[in-house]
Structure formats: C-alpha cells, structure tokens
Amino acid sequence: EMFMMRFQLFKMVKDMPKLECPFKRIENEKKEYIVIPEIVEGYEWVFEDDSVMAIEKLHGTNVSIVIENGAVSSIWNRTERIIPFVTKGKHFIVEGLLESFKRGYLDLLGDGQHFGELIGPKVNGNPYKLKEHLWIPFETFCQKHLKYKSWGKYPKDFKTISDWFQFDLIPLYACMVQGEEGRKNGFVEGIVFTHPDGRYAKLRRDMFSWFTGNRHNDGINDVTI
C-alpha cells in the first residue's frame, strides 16, 4: 500500500509550468527573437489585473521538492529525480537544499510539490557571486523578498516597461547579497509575473531590441523559467 501511494505521488510530480512572454516576439535581422509592442492574446491580465505581482526572475536551474508529512521525500531537477548518493554530477543541488533548510527557507512549505531556483557557483556562471549553492523557493521567499513594489505605480505600456527594464530595474537579490555593489553592478535577468490564480508569465531584459549582451538561445516558444 505504501509503495502504491508513493507511486501515485511520483505520477503527480510535474515540471515547472511553461512560462510565456506576454508581449509578441518576432525574429529580427540578426535571427534574434525580440519583443514588440503587442500583447499576446490571453495575457492581458499581466497589465490589467492589479493583483498581479512582478517578481525578480532568478537565473538558476529549476528544482522542485516534494514534501510528505512535513519532510522532503524527493528532489527534482525539472523532470529528473535527484537521489543523494546515486545521482552523479548534481550533488550541488542537494547542498543547496541543505543550505536552504539551514536558513529556514523550507519552514513555511506544507505537503506537496514546491518549485524554486537553485543558484550558486556551478549554476549559469554564478551571476550572484555566491560562495555556496542555495535553493530559493518561489512561492515564499521570492514572493516576499523579490517583489517589485513599484509595479503598478507607473503606466504599463510597452515604452514605459522597456525603459524600466533598460535603466531602472533594480537587481533585488544582488542587493540582498552584495549590498551597494549589488545595486550598482548586480545581475538582474528579468521578471516573472504571477497571478493569485496560478497563472505565470515572464519577461527578460534580453528579449528587448536594445539589449546588447548574450541572449538566451530559446526562440519564441521558450519553456524554461
């Protein structure tokens, strides 16, 4: 019976929901996919619903945990189950979860599957300059500490948002870990928009035509968070 319950639970484990950009994207002359001032049908809620939160998008790898009876029962890197002492090459994911547990980031998470970003030395070039790996839960830590309070206080037209992303998008997490240096030179990738009913959307700085750095090679239908 216990085996069947565990089997059913693992069948329920899912990947992070697909996050789309709320603006339409086109391919420019450089074969880059950039946003244009048109809203994708069905994503008007991003700009019209006052309950939407704008949360800094961390540049990590998506990791989720399943909690049963108050204890972590399994760890997932997207759809790959991470098993301590078995899964090779990804021990840093377990290290990040242990660090998160030590800091109390798991305390408010109840039974079920919880998504987050694993950041640190071995992930995406470590843009936050961390000395250890750390798992950041989206529904608690990010929504509490990485929410842009300025969202909704200014017009939500394309030009205003583009200027905000280009000139004034504060790297909230970098500020937390690097202080004033983080505010001046810290990395910020973009924003995840989240609705209370569970809808998500995302917008990255490298989706705009003015961006000059390395862009994600993801095309129009990006499926990563």
N, C-alpha and C positions, 0 to 999 in steps of 0.2 A: 504493500500500500504506500509506504514512504517513497519507494522507487517511482511509482506511478505519479505521485504528487510532484516529485522533483522533475520528472519527465515533462509533465504538463506545464510546470513553471518555465522550463527552458524553452518550450514551444512558444510561450508568450513573450520571451525576450525579443525585443525589436531593435533595429538600428535607429539612430537619430533621425527624426522626420526630415524629409527633404526640404531644404530652405531655398526659396526662390528670391530673386531680386524684385522689388516692387516696381521698378522702372523697366521699360522695354530696353533691350540691348541689341545693338547692331554690330556688324563686323566692319571696321574701318579699313583704310588703305594699307595698314600695317598688319592686317589679319588679326587685330586685337578686338575683343568684344567690349564695347563701351556702352554706357547708359545714355539714353536720350530723354528729353522732357515729355515722355508719355508714360502713363501709369498702366501697368499690366491689368487686364480685366480680372476682377475678383480681389485685387489688392488695394482697393480704395480705402479699406479700413485702416491701413497704416497711417494715412494722412487725415482721416475724417473722425476716427474714434478717439476721444480724449482719454480713454482708459489704457491705450497702448503705451508700453514702456519702451524706451530706447536704451539698450544695454550694450556696453562695450563688448565687441567680439574679440575674444582671446584667440591668439594664434598658436594653437596647440594641436593635440591629437584627441579625437573624441573617445572618451572612455566612460562606460556606464557601469554601475554596480547594482546588484540585486540584493535587497535586504529581506531576510526572513526572520521573524521573531526577534527583531532588533539587532541581528548580526548579519554581516556581509557574507552571503553564501556563494556568490560568483562575481567575476570581474570580466568585462567585455571591452575589447578594442574594436569598436564598430560591431561586426558580427563574429569576430574571433574571440573565443573564450580564452582568457589568460589564467593559467593554472600555475601557482607558485611551485617552484622546484621541477616543473615539467616544461612549460613554455620557454623556449630559448630565445635570447636576444631582446626580451622585453621585461627584464626584471625591474627596470626603472619605473615601470607602471605600478608595480606593487610598492616600490619605495615611495612613489608619490602619494599613493593612497594611505600608507602608514604615516607619512608626514601630515597629510590632511586630517587623519584621525587624531594624531597627537595635538593638533591645533584646535580640535573641537569642531571641524567643519562638517562632520557627519552626525553631530548630536541631534540636529533637528530633522533628520531624514527618517521617515517612517518606513514600514514594509512596502516593497515594490521595487521597480526599476527607476534609477535616478541617473540622469545624464550630467556630464561635466567635461571640462577640458583639462588634459594633462599637459603641463608646461614644465620647462626645465632644461638642463644642459644638453640633453640628447634629442630635443624636440625643436624642429624648424629653426635651427641656428640660435636658439635661446635668446630671442629679442628682448626679454625682460631681465637678462643678466642674472638669473637665479643661480645659487650655488647648489641647490638640491631640487629634486623633482617634486611637484606638488599637483594634486588633483583639486580643481576648483569646481564645486557643484553649481550648476546653472540656476536651479530654482531657489536656492537660498543665498549663497554668497554673492553671486553675480547680480541677482535682482535687488539685493540690499546695498551692496557696496559699489557696483559698477553701473548704476543707473544715471543717465544724464538728466539732471533736474531741469535743464534748460529746454528740453524737448517740449514743444507745445507753447512756449513763451514767445516764439518767433514764427513768422509765416512759414508754411510747409510747402512752398512752391519749389520747383527744381533749382532755380538760381540761388535762392537762399540756402538750401540744403547743400548744394555744391560748394558755395563759398564757406559754409561752416566746416565741411569736410576738408577743404583745402587749407584754411587759415586758422580755424579756431577749435578743432576737435581735440579736446584735452585727453591725453593718454592717462586715464584714471588709474589703471593698475600700475603703470610705471611710476606714477606719483606716489602710490602707496609703498612701493618697494625701493624707489630711488630718490624720493623727496623732490627737491627743487630741480635737481638734474633730470629727473624723470619728466617733470613738467616741461622743461625746455627742449630736451632732446629724446624723450622716451618714445617708444614704438606704440603706435595705435593703428590697428588694421581697419576697423570699421565698426558697424553697429548691427546688432540683432534686434529686430522689432518683435515684441511679444504681446499677444492679446490675452486677456484673462481666460478666454475660452480655449486656449491651447494653440492658436494659430501663430505661425512664425514667418518672418521674412528677414532678409539680410541685405546690407549694402556695404560694400568695401570701398576704400579710397581708390584702389587700383581699378575700379570699374569706370572711373571718370576719365574724360579725354585729356584733362590737364595732368594726369599722373605720369611721372617720368621714370619711376623705378621699375623693378621686375614685377610683372603681373602674374597672377595665377593663370596657369595654362588649363583653364577649365571650360572654355566655350560658353555658350549661352545657358545650357542646362546643367548648372553646377549642382552637385549633390552633396558637397561637403559643408560642414558648418564653419 
